[in-house]
Amino acid sequence: MATKSRGGSGNKVSYDCSFCGKNQDQVRRLSAGPGAVYICNECVELCREIVQEDDSGG
């Protein structure tokens, strides 16, 4: 599950990937899904590779 945390100054809300736990500042993009679910570009790419392997019979 994604976590929201306040930055050191208390003004910035920070979001984490629900799958790998990386903070939004550690990845290129963090996309929000339904509810409080977030996925980063790195996890999307990993999922794409897994699906591609499954589709090719790997």
N, C-alpha and C positions, 0 to 999 in steps of 0.2 A: 504494500500500500504506500502511496506517496505520503511524504511528510512535508509539512510546512514549518519552517523555522524562521525566526526573526534574526536578521543580521546583527552584528555587534552594536550598531547604532540604534537598533530597535525600530528603524523606519522601513527597512526593506524586507518583504516577505520572499522567502526562497523556497523553491520547489525541487523535489528529487524524483528521479526516475523510479517508477514502481517496480521495475524489473531488476535493474542492476544497482540501484541506490545512489547513482552519481548525481551530484548537485547540478542545477541548471548552469552554473558557471564552469563546469567541467566538460560540458558537451557543446556541440555546435547548435543543436536545436532540441527543445523539449516540447512535445505536443500533448495537449490535454485531451483526455477521453471522457466518457460519461462518468459522472460522480467525481471522485477525487483520484482518478487514475491518470498517470503521466507516463509517456514513453519517450526515450531519447533517440536521436538519429542512429546511434551505435546499435541499440537493441533492435530497431527497425531493420537495419542492414543485416544483422545476424538472423532475424526471422526470415527475411527475404532469401538469404542463402540456404536456410533449412528447407523452405518451401521449394526452392529451385531444385535442390538435391532430391527431394521426394518426388517431384514431377518428372525428373529425368531417370527415375528408377534407382537412384543411388542409395 
